[in-house]
Amino acid sequence: MLVIDAIHGIGLNRPLEETVCTLIQHINRLGVDVVAVDIPSGISADSGQVLGGCPNASLTVTFGRPKPGHFLLPGKEFCGEVVVADIGIGRDIFASQPQTTRLNGPALWLDALPVPSQAGHKYDRGHAVVVGGGLEDSLGAAHLAAESALTTGAGLVSLVIRGPGSGYFSSLSPSLMVENIETKEELASFLKDERKNALVMGPGCGISDWTYILTSEILSLSRKVVLDADALNCFAGSSHELFKLTSSETVLTPHEGEFNRLFGFSPEEDKLTRAKKASGLSGAVIVLKGSDTIIADPSGLAVINRNGPATLATAGSGDVLSGMIAGLMAQGCSPFDASCIGVWCHAFAAEQIGVSLTSFDL
């Protein structure tokens, strides 16, 4: 048996009627193949929210363009394979409508991907700096971010730590330069060299006054900066102070918990809306992580990433992503392009590794 679901289309913005919900529940219990027209009935095409219920489709055939709801949770779990069919809708129909939400992939950013020059040298590929490692039980977080920046293509990578761990990090990777810094003045002196052009703050730092002070110091410099983990958590409850310092040269990479602590938006709002609002409020590029990661730019543009596998839900994968974004920014990518490239390649690498994935494999 095959069921064609065409009860509601992309315009649904209210919960399904009880009789429709009952019918859909019966179809799902039968376990038959379902082909949805445009989007499974009951899913918001704009947000991916399930409005009371929806069929579990194995195939969704949509028209003109795919819709955000095809790729945003929880709706994406019910769409199955998504096919965009040509029914003669002219491109001029879309030309008059600004496209503020796009789907991530190489077609979006391939021209921005950095390519080393035969005539270049290491400083042409940038010098990324990872500030982290304040917690003894989280030393690996900073190491993951630094190694990631290096293997993504940065010409040089320095790992800045506090405390007696420099020997530990130096023994892990001779390719990394390790600097021990105890005060913000020492950090400012270390960063006087403007060739150190992309910074990561947060992995393994701990929530402390030290993290708060160094994050503020880093943001006061004219550099591209990625803030992750405790660099975000230490501003929970005082996010207005953070947003005085952030700009379009800053990338914030929260997961849902960190995002909620920092922004406090209503949980009833969908993920796409919240990410766009957060970018506008902070003036920074937002990478709201998950299997449906959203990259939002202060200009109002947002990109949905669809290729993140479930195996990325493992300790340290976010640290790797932060390092990747910084490594790309060090090579000249804009924070937004670096975020889009980093998120997609991070997920692509995870797909290649498969179920045995660990963050260091990435």
MARTIDO-332878 format. One line per 10 residues: number of its first residue (from 1); their letters; for each residue x, y, z of N, C-alpha, C. Coordinates in steps of 0.02 Angstrom, whole numbers, plus 50000, padded with zeros to 5 digits. Layout:
# MARTIDO-332878
NUM) a) X,Y,Z,X,Y,Z,X,Y,Z; ...
END
This chain:
# MARTIDO-332878
1) mlvidaihgi) 50042,49940,50000,50000,50000,50000,50044,50062,50000; 50023,50112,49962,50057,50177,49960,50006,50231,49976; 50025,50276,50022,49982,50331,50040,50012,50396,50013; 49972,50434,49977,49993,50501,49954,49963,50552,50002; 50007,50587,50037,49985,50637,50086,49983,50706,50053; 49923,50732,50043,49915,50799,50015,49859,50835,50052; 49853,50823,50118,49800,50854,50157,49814,50929,50164; 49874,50945,50186,49894,51015,50194,49960,51026,50156; 49970,51088,50135,50032,51105,50100,50077,51148,50143; 50114,51193,50111,50164,51231,50147,50136,51291,50185
11) glnrpleetv) 50071,51304,50178,50043,51363,50211,50016,51351,50280; 50022,51290,50306,49992,51274,50371,50026,51314,50427; 49987,51347,50469,50015,51386,50524,49974,51378,50588; 49936,51323,50592,49894,51310,50651,49895,51235,50664; 49879,51214,50725,49877,51142,50739,49825,51106,50696; 49839,51044,50681,49792,51004,50641,49726,50992,50678; 49673,50985,50640,49609,50967,50670,49613,50896,50698; 49573,50883,50749,49575,50818,50784,49563,50760,50736; 49516,50769,50690,49501,50713,50643,49560,50698,50598; 49596,50751,50577,49655,50741,50535,49711,50706,50575
21) ctliqhinrl) 49720,50727,50637,49770,50694,50680,49755,50620,50688; 49692,50604,50698,49671,50534,50706,49687,50494,50643; 49673,50522,50585,49687,50489,50521,49762,50477,50514; 49802,50528,50529,49875,50522,50522,49903,50469,50570; 49878,50468,50631,49900,50417,50679,49885,50347,50653; 49828,50338,50621,49809,50273,50593,49857,50254,50537; 49873,50302,50494,49920,50288,50439,49989,50268,50466; 50012,50303,50518,50077,50287,50547,50077,50218,50579; 50022,50199,50610,50018,50132,50641,50020,50077,50589; 49994,50091,50529,49995,50040,50476,50066,50026,50451
31) gvdvvavdip) 50111,50075,50459,50180,50065,50437,50188,50062,50362; 50144,50093,50324,50147,50090,50250,50191,50147,50225; 50211,50142,50161,50249,50196,50130,50205,50257,50119; 50234,50315,50135,50198,50378,50127,50240,50425,50084; 50209,50453,50032,50240,50505,49991,50202,50570,50006; 50239,50620,50031,50208,50683,50049,50215,50733,49991; 50162,50770,49979,50163,50822,49928,50182,50888,49962; 50237,50917,49940,50265,50980,49966,50299,50970,50034; 50260,50948,50085,50288,50935,50152,50237,50892,50188; 50259,50846,50231,50210,50805,50268,50160,50849,50305
41) sgisadsgqv) 50097,50834,50298,50044,50874,50330,50055,50876,50405; 50053,50937,50431,50063,50947,50503,50131,50977,50520; 50177,50982,50471,50242,51013,50482,50241,51084,50455; 50265,51131,50495,50272,51200,50472,50329,51204,50422; 50315,51228,50362,50366,51233,50311,50419,51285,50328; 50401,51332,50372,50447,51386,50391,50493,51367,50448; 50468,51326,50494,50506,51314,50556,50524,51241,50569; 50490,51195,50536,50501,51124,50551,50463,51100,50612; 50424,51143,50643,50384,51122,50701,50327,51076,50680; 50313,51027,50722,50257,50981,50709,50196,51008,50745
51) lggcpnaslt) 50145,51024,50707,50086,51058,50733,50031,51007,50749; 50044,50967,50800,49994,50919,50822,50007,50848,50802; 50038,50838,50745,50053,50771,50720,50071,50775,50646; 50100,50721,50619,50118,50719,50548,50131,50647,50528; 50122,50631,50464,50140,50564,50440,50216,50557,50436; 50238,50496,50442,50309,50480,50436,50323,50462,50363; 50342,50512,50323,50350,50502,50251,50417,50470,50235; 50418,50428,50184,50481,50401,50159,50507,50444,50101; 50463,50484,50071,50482,50528,50016,50438,50590,50019; 50469,50648,50010,50432,50711,50004,50450,50743,49938
61) vtfgrpkpgh) 50400,50758,49898,50410,50792,49834,50385,50863,49840; 50432,50910,49835,50413,50981,49841,50428,51016,49776; 50411,51080,49771,50412,51115,49707,50447,51183,49713; 50482,51202,49661,50514,51267,49659,50579,51268,49698; 50574,51266,49763,50631,51266,49809,50615,51221,49868; 50666,51192,49900,50653,51160,49965,50635,51212,50017; 50604,51191,50070,50581,51237,50122,50620,51225,50186; 50629,51275,50229,50666,51265,50292,50641,51206,50333; 50575,51196,50333,50546,51141,50373,50568,51072,50351; 50594,51066,50289,50621,51001,50268,50685,50982,50304
71) fllpgkefcg) 50720,51032,50332,50787,51020,50359,50795,51039,50432; 50742,51066,50463,50745,51086,50533,50709,51034,50576; 50739,51018,50633,50706,50973,50681,50646,51008,50714; 50595,50969,50730,50590,50897,50722,50564,50875,50653; 50543,50923,50612,50511,50905,50548,50554,50863,50503; 50620,50875,50501,50664,50840,50455,50661,50764,50465; 50646,50742,50527,50644,50671,50541,50586,50636,50507; 50536,50675,50483,50476,50645,50455,50470,50654,50379; 50519,50687,50349,50515,50703,50277,50543,50648,50233; 50586,50605,50259,50619,50556,50217,50663,50590,50165
81) evvvadigig) 50670,50558,50107,50707,50590,50053,50667,50649,50025; 50701,50704,50014,50668,50764,49988,50689,50775,49915; 50640,50778,49871,50652,50789,49799,50617,50854,49778; 50654,50897,49744,50624,50959,49717,50606,50946,49644; 50542,50947,49629,50518,50932,49561,50506,50996,49522; 50521,50994,49459,50510,51051,49414,50439,51047,49386; 50398,51096,49404,50329,51098,49376,50319,51162,49336; 50375,51190,49313,50371,51247,49269,50369,51315,49303; 50387,51316,49367,50389,51381,49402,50450,51419,49377; 50440,51477,49348,50495,51516,49319,50540,51547,49372
91) rdifasqpqt) 50604,51554,49355,50651,51584,49402,50633,51656,49418; 50598,51689,49372,50580,51759,49385,50532,51765,49444; 50496,51711,49460,50451,51711,49518,50492,51722,49582; 50551,51688,49585,50592,51692,49645,50637,51753,49645; 50652,51779,49586,50698,51836,49581,50673,51897,49619; 50608,51904,49623,50579,51963,49657,50575,51953,49733; 50591,51893,49757,50586,51878,49828,50657,51868,49857; 50678,51911,49903,50745,51902,49932,50751,51835,49968; 50805,51799,49955,50815,51734,49985,50861,51742,50045; 50832,51744,50105,50870,51756,50165,50890,51692,50202
101) trlngpalwl) 50863,51636,50179,50880,51571,50209,50903,51524,50154; 50962,51495,50163,50990,51451,50111,51012,51385,50142; 51025,51338,50099,51048,51272,50120,51124,51268,50112; 51157,51243,50164,51231,51241,50163,51256,51187,50115; 51313,51201,50084,51345,51153,50039,51396,51188,49996; 51439,51150,49963,51494,51180,49924,51471,51232,49873; 51412,51224,49844,51389,51273,49794,51384,51343,49825; 51375,51346,49890,51367,51410,49924,51433,51446,49934; 51487,51408,49945,51549,51440,49968,51613,51415,49933; 51606,51375,49881,51666,51345,49850,51715,51399,49826
111) dalpvpsqag) 51690,51453,49800,51734,51507,49777,51772,51540,49833; 51748,51534,49894,51781,51565,49952,51830,51518,49987; 51832,51456,49965,51876,51407,49997,51949,51426,49986; 51990,51432,50040,52059,51454,50031,52101,51400,49997; 52143,51422,49951,52188,51377,49914,52259,51403,49923; 52305,51363,49950,52374,51386,49959,52407,51404,49892; 52448,51456,49894,52484,51478,49834,52553,51446,49831; 52574,51428,49771,52642,51400,49764,52695,51450,49786; 52680,51514,49777,52729,51566,49795,52721,51590,49866; 52675,51561,49903,52660,51586,49970,52706,51557,50023
121) hkydrghavv) 52698,51582,50084,52734,51555,50141,52685,51548,50199; 52710,51522,50255,52664,51503,50309,52622,51562,50335; 52651,51622,50337,52613,51679,50362,52558,51700,50314; 52564,51682,50251,52509,51695,50204,52447,51654,50222; 52458,51599,50257,52403,51555,50277,52379,51570,50348; 52406,51623,50377,52380,51647,50441,52408,51612,50502; 52399,51645,50559,52423,51618,50623,52364,51617,50670; 52338,51557,50683,52281,51549,50728,52307,51539,50800; 52269,51566,50847,52287,51561,50918,52227,51532,50955; 52239,51479,50993,52187,51448,51035,52204,51463,51107
131) vgggledslg) 52159,51497,51142,52168,51512,51213,52123,51464,51252; 52152,51420,51291,52112,51371,51327,52154,51333,51377; 52126,51277,51401,52165,51233,51444,52171,51254,51515; 52125,51294,51542,52128,51314,51612,52108,51260,51660; 52070,51210,51638,52047,51156,51681,52089,51094,51671; 52114,51065,51726,52158,51007,51720,52123,50947,51689; 52057,50940,51701,52022,50882,51674,51994,50894,51605; 52009,50953,51575,51985,50969,51508,52041,50993,51462; 52101,50971,51474,52157,50994,51434,52149,50973,51360; 52116,50918,51349,52107,50893,51281,52066,50939,51237
141) aahlaaesal) 52021,50979,51267,51978,51023,51227,52019,51073,51187; 52066,51106,51221,52109,51155,51186,52153,51121,51134; 52177,51062,51151,52219,51025,51103,52180,51008,51040; 52118,50986,51048,52076,50970,50990,52066,51031,50945; 52051,51088,50976,52039,51149,50937,52102,51170,50900; 52160,51166,50934,52223,51187,50903,52243,51141,50846; 52238,51076,50856,52254,51028,50803,52208,51037,50744; 52145,51052,50758,52096,51062,50706,52112,51123,50663; 52131,51178,50696,52150,51238,50659,52210,51225,50614; 52256,51184,50639,52317,51168,50601,52301,51126,50540
151) ttgaglvslv) 52261,51073,50550,52247,51027,50495,52196,51056,50445; 52161,51110,50465,52116,51144,50418,52155,51191,50372; 52218,51203,50388,52259,51240,50341,52294,51302,50366; 52284,51321,50430,52319,51380,50456,52395,51369,50452; 52431,51421,50433,52503,51414,50425,52540,51402,50490; 52516,51432,50544,52544,51423,50610,52487,51421,50660; 52496,51384,50715,52447,51382,50768,52483,51385,50835; 52463,51432,50877,52489,51437,50945,52434,51417,50994; 52453,51380,51045,52407,51361,51097,52427,51398,51161; 52384,51441,51185,52397,51481,51245,52362,51447,51303
161) irgpgsgyfs) 52399,51433,51356,52370,51401,51414,52390,51437,51477; 52353,51422,51529,52369,51448,51596,52386,51388,51640; 52438,51396,51680,52457,51342,51725,52515,51301,51698; 52530,51246,51731,52592,51208,51715,52584,51155,51662; 52541,51165,51613,52529,51112,51564,52567,51118,51499; 52614,51166,51494,52647,51177,51429,52687,51116,51406; 52719,51081,51453,52757,51022,51434,52712,50967,51407; 52653,50961,51438,52605,50911,51415,52584,50924,51343; 52567,50986,51327,52544,51002,51260,52601,50996,51209; 52661,51017,51227,52717,51013,51181,52733,50941,51163
171) slspslmven) 52725,50896,51211,52738,50826,51197,52685,50795,51153; 52624,50823,51154,52570,50795,51114,52580,50809,51040; 52603,50868,51023,52609,50887,50953,52666,50936,50943; 52721,50915,50912,52776,50961,50898,52759,51014,50847; 52702,51007,50812,52682,51056,50762,52651,51118,50793; 52629,51113,50855,52598,51169,50890,52649,51208,50930; 52640,51274,50932,52680,51316,50976,52640,51328,51039; 52671,51319,51097,52636,51324,51160,52662,51383,51200; 52616,51424,51225,52634,51484,51263,52598,51483,51329; 52635,51492,51383,52605,51495,51450,52593,51568,51469
181) ietkeelasf) 52531,51585,51484,52512,51654,51500,52469,51655,51562; 52483,51701,51608,52447,51704,51672,52405,51766,51680; 52417,51819,51641,52381,51882,51651,52358,51909,51584; 52309,51955,51587,52286,51985,51525,52339,52029,51493; 52385,52057,51534,52440,52097,51507,52487,52053,51466; 52501,51994,51491,52544,51947,51454,52511,51927,51389; 52445,51917,51391,52408,51899,51330,52411,51957,51280; 52399,52018,51303,52400,52076,51259,52469,52083,51226; 52522,52072,51264,52589,52076,51237,52600,52022,51184; 52576,51961,51199,52584,51906,51152,52547,51919,51087
191) lkderknalv) 52491,51953,51090,52449,51964,51031,52464,52029,50995; 52518,52063,51014,52537,52125,50980,52552,52112,50906; 52579,52054,50892,52594,52035,50823,52528,52025,50786; 52512,52070,50740,52447,52067,50705,52442,52010,50655; 52498,51975,50644,52494,51915,50601,52456,51859,50637; 52448,51863,50702,52406,51817,50739,52334,51840,50729; 52304,51817,50675,52245,51850,50648,52179,51815,50661; 52179,51757,50692,52116,51722,50708,52124,51688,50776; 52076,51701,50820,52082,51677,50889,52022,51634,50907; 52036,51583,50949,51983,51543,50979,51989,51551,51055
201) mgpgcgisdw) 51933,51565,51087,51933,51571,51160,51879,51527,51189; 51898,51486,51239,51847,51449,51275,51859,51376,51289; 51886,51336,51241,51890,51264,51253,51930,51246,51315; 51897,51214,51363,51931,51190,51423,51952,51245,51471; 51927,51306,51463,51950,51362,51505,51920,51360,51575; 51859,51336,51581,51824,51341,51645,51786,51406,51651; 51734,51407,51692,51696,51468,51704,51728,51504,51763; 51761,51559,51749,51799,51594,51801,51808,51667,51782; 51831,51706,51830,51847,51776,51816,51902,51780,51763; 51949,51733,51766,52005,51732,51718,51978,51725,51647
211) tyiltseils) 51931,51679,51636,51902,51670,51570,51865,51732,51548; 51827,51762,51594,51788,51822,51579,51835,51879,51558; 51888,51889,51596,51935,51945,51583,51972,51934,51517; 51996,51873,51505,52034,51861,51443,51989,51864,51382; 51927,51841,51388,51880,51846,51333,51867,51919,51315; 51857,51960,51366,51846,52031,51354,51908,52063,51323; 51967,52043,51345,52029,52071,51317,52036,52052,51243; 52022,51990,51227,52027,51967,51158,51978,52004,51113; 51918,52014,51137,51867,52048,51096,51882,52122,51086; 51925,52150,51128,51943,52221,51120,51993,52231,51065
221) lsrkvvldad) 52023,52177,51039,52071,52181,50986,52036,52179,50918; 52070,52202,50867,52041,52202,50799,52061,52137,50765; 52029,52081,50787,52045,52015,50759,51979,51977,50748; 51984,51925,50707,51929,51879,50700,51932,51830,50759; 51875,51820,50791,51873,51781,50853,51816,51730,50851; 51832,51669,50875,51781,51618,50887,51774,51609,50962; 51713,51616,50988,51699,51604,51058,51659,51540,51065; 51684,51496,51108,51652,51431,51117,51651,51415,51191; 51608,51368,51210,51608,51337,51275,51608,51389,51331; 51659,51387,51376,51659,51429,51435,51669,51503,51421
231) alncfagssh) 51694,51521,51362,51697,51591,51344,51627,51619,51335; 51578,51576,51320,51508,51595,51317,51475,51588,51386; 51489,51532,51419,51456,51517,51483,51472,51569,51536; 51532,51599,51534,51549,51646,51587,51512,51712,51579; 51477,51722,51523,51437,51783,51514,51362,51769,51525; 51344,51709,51545,51274,51695,51560,51251,51741,51617; 51197,51777,51606,51173,51825,51656,51201,51895,51646; 51251,51902,51603,51278,51969,51588,51294,51974,51513; 51250,51945,51473,51262,51943,51401,51266,52012,51370; 51233,52061,51401,51236,52129,51374,51307,52155,51374
241) elfkltsset) 51348,52133,51422,51418,52153,51423,51456,52121,51365; 51440,52059,51350,51471,52026,51293,51453,52060,51228; 51390,52077,51220,51367,52105,51156,51393,52175,51143; 51418,52208,51195,51452,52272,51184,51518,52263,51146; 51546,52202,51150,51612,52189,51123,51611,52148,51058; 51557,52112,51045,51554,52070,50986,51537,52110,50924; 51555,52082,50866,51543,52115,50801,51537,52061,50748; 51531,52083,50685,51527,52036,50630,51592,51998,50619; 51646,52017,50655,51710,51981,50653,51712,51927,50707; 51658,51920,50744,51654,51871,50799,51607,51814,50779
251) vltphegefn) 51626,51753,50797,51583,51695,50787,51568,51665,50856; 51504,51658,50871,51482,51624,50932,51457,51555,50913; 51480,51503,50948,51463,51434,50928,51428,51396,50985; 51370,51418,51007,51337,51384,51063,51298,51323,51041; 51294,51273,51086,51242,51223,51079,51178,51251,51111; 51124,51213,51110,51060,51240,51134,51063,51264,51206; 51096,51226,51250,51099,51246,51320,51136,51312,51328; 51194,51318,51297,51232,51381,51300,51194,51438,51269; 51161,51424,51214,51121,51476,51180,51066,51503,51226; 51030,51458,51258,50975,51478,51301,51000,51518,51361
261) rlfgfspeed) 51057,51498,51389,51084,51536,51446,51107,51605,51425; 51130,51612,51364,51157,51675,51340,51102,51723,51317; 51052,51697,51281,51002,51740,51249,50934,51739,51283; 50915,51683,51312,50852,51680,51349,50790,51692,51309; 50791,51676,51244,50731,51684,51203,50678,51632,51222; 50617,51646,51202,50563,51599,51216,50575,51532,51182; 50570,51476,51219,50579,51410,51188,50525,51394,51137; 50472,51434,51136,50418,51422,51087,50438,51445,51017; 50488,51489,51013,50511,51512,50948,50552,51458,50914; 50547,51454,50848,50584,51402,50813,50659,51420,50809
271) kltrakkasg) 50699,51370,50793,50772,51377,50795,50797,51429,50745; 50769,51430,50685,50790,51477,50634,50778,51549,50657; 50719,51562,50683,50702,51629,50707,50748,51650,50764; 50760,51604,50810,50802,51620,50868,50874,51635,50847; 50900,51597,50800,50969,51609,50777,50975,51676,50742; 50926,51693,50700,50928,51758,50666,50922,51816,50717; 50878,51809,50766,50871,51860,50816,50935,51868,50857; 50967,51813,50873,51028,51815,50913,51084,51850,50875; 51089,51837,50810,51140,51869,50770,51128,51944,50766; 51065,51964,50758,51049,52035,50756,51064,52069,50822
281) lsgavivlkg) 51048,52035,50878,51058,52064,50944,51132,52071,50961; 51171,52020,50945,51242,52019,50964,51287,52053,50912; 51261,52060,50850,51303,52086,50796,51355,52036,50772; 51351,51974,50796,51401,51923,50780,51371,51869,50735; 51414,51829,50705,51393,51769,50670,51376,51716,50723; 51317,51686,50716,51295,51635,50764,51297,51567,50730; 51330,51519,50762,51328,51449,50741,51290,51412,50796; 51225,51403,50786,51183,51369,50835,51184,51294,50818; 51222,51257,50858,51240,51188,50840,51184,51138,50852; 51189,51082,50817,51142,51027,50821,51144,50989,50755
291) sdtiiadpsg) 51103,50938,50748,51101,50903,50684,51069,50944,50630; 51039,51000,50649,51012,51050,50602,51044,51118,50616; 51111,51119,50619,51147,51180,50636,51125,51239,50593; 51117,51297,50625,51100,51359,50590,51160,51406,50594; 51181,51434,50538,51231,51487,50537,51195,51551,50517; 51196,51601,50562,51159,51663,50550,51208,51722,50551; 51197,51769,50505,51239,51827,50497,51199,51890,50517; 51232,51940,50546,51196,52001,50567,51157,52035,50511; 51175,52023,50448,51139,52053,50392,51069,52024,50384; 51054,51969,50418,50989,51936,50411,50991,51872,50372
301) lavinrngpa) 51048,51855,50343,51055,51793,50305,51066,51734,50353; 51035,51678,50339,51045,51618,50379,51053,51558,50333; 51092,51510,50356,51106,51449,50318,51091,51389,50362; 51055,51341,50334,51038,51279,50370,51085,51224,50346; 51115,51189,50394,51159,51133,50376,51120,51068,50385; 51122,51025,50335,51080,50965,50337,51120,50900,50343; 51187,50901,50338,51223,50838,50332,51256,50814,50397; 51236,50843,50454,51266,50822,50517,51239,50755,50541; 51282,50704,50547,51259,50639,50572,51253,50637,50648; 51216,50589,50673,51205,50583,50745,51270,50569,50783
311) tlatagsgdv) 51320,50541,50749,51383,50524,50782,51422,50585,50805; 51404,50645,50782,51438,50706,50804,51420,50724,50876; 51369,50691,50904,51351,50704,50974,51399,50666,51019; 51462,50690,51021,51513,50659,51061,51560,50712,51089; 51589,50699,51146,51630,50749,51181,51688,50773,51136; 51696,50838,51132,51752,50867,51096,51738,50886,51024; 51682,50864,50996,51670,50880,50925,51660,50955,50915; 51631,50989,50965,51623,51062,50960,51690,51098,50962; 51738,51073,51001,51805,51102,51003,51839,51096,50935; 51829,51040,50902,51857,51030,50835,51827,51081,50787
321) lsgmiaglma) 51762,51090,50790,51729,51138,50746,51755,51209,50756; 51764,51229,50818,51791,51296,50832,51859,51305,50801; 51901,51254,50807,51967,51258,50776,51965,51260,50701; 51919,51224,50671,51911,51225,50598,51893,51295,50574; 51844,51325,50608,51822,51392,50588,51880,51442,50594; 51917,51438,50649,51974,51483,50658,52028,51470,50606; 52041,51407,50589,52091,51392,50538,52073,51421,50470; 52009,51421,50454,51986,51450,50391,51989,51526,50393; 51970,51556,50449,51975,51629,50455,52047,51652,50452; 52093,51613,50481,52164,51632,50478,52188,51637,50406
331) qgcspfdasc) 52159,51596,50362,52178,51595,50291,52142,51647,50249; 52101,51688,50281,52069,51744,50246,51995,51739,50236; 51963,51684,50256,51891,51678,50249,51856,51727,50296; 51799,51753,50274,51758,51794,50319,51731,51748,50373; 51713,51776,50431,51684,51735,50484,51622,51695,50462; 51580,51725,50420,51520,51690,50397,51539,51633,50350; 51582,51646,50300,51603,51593,50254,51639,51538,50292; 51684,51557,50338,51721,51507,50376,51674,51463,50416; 51621,51493,50443,51573,51454,50482,51535,51405,50438; 51513,51428,50380,51476,51384,50334,51521,51327,50310
341) igvwchafaa) 51582,51343,50290,51629,51292,50266,51645,51243,50322; 51662,51271,50381,51681,51229,50437,51626,51181,50458; 51565,51206,50463,51509,51163,50485,51497,51107,50435; 51498,51122,50371,51485,51071,50320,51541,51019,50319; 51603,51042,50319,51660,50996,50315,51666,50953,50379; 51650,50982,50435,51649,50947,50499,51600,50888,50495; 51540,50902,50468,51490,50849,50461,51510,50798,50409; 51540,50822,50354,51561,50776,50300,51615,50728,50326; 51662,50755,50364,51714,50712,50393,51683,50660,50439; 51634,50680,50478,51601,50633,50523,51566,50577,50485
351) eqigvsltsf) 51536,50594,50429,51503,50543,50387,51553,50492,50362; 51613,50514,50344,51664,50469,50318,51689,50422,50372; 51693,50446,50434,51719,50405,50489,51669,50351,50509; 51606,50370,50513,51554,50321,50530,51543,50314,50605; 51517,50256,50625,51493,50247,50695,51549,50246,50746; 51610,50234,50725,51666,50231,50773,51695,50299,50789; 51663,50353,50766,51691,50420,50771,51709,50440,50843; 51769,50469,50850,51786,50507,50910,51806,50577,50886; 51806,50625,50931,51821,50693,50911,51892,50700,50883; 51939,50661,50907,52007,50667,50880,52011,50641,50809
361) dl) 51967,50593,50791,51965,50569,50722,51949,50624,50673; 51908,50672,50694,51885,50725,50650,51943,50768,50626
END
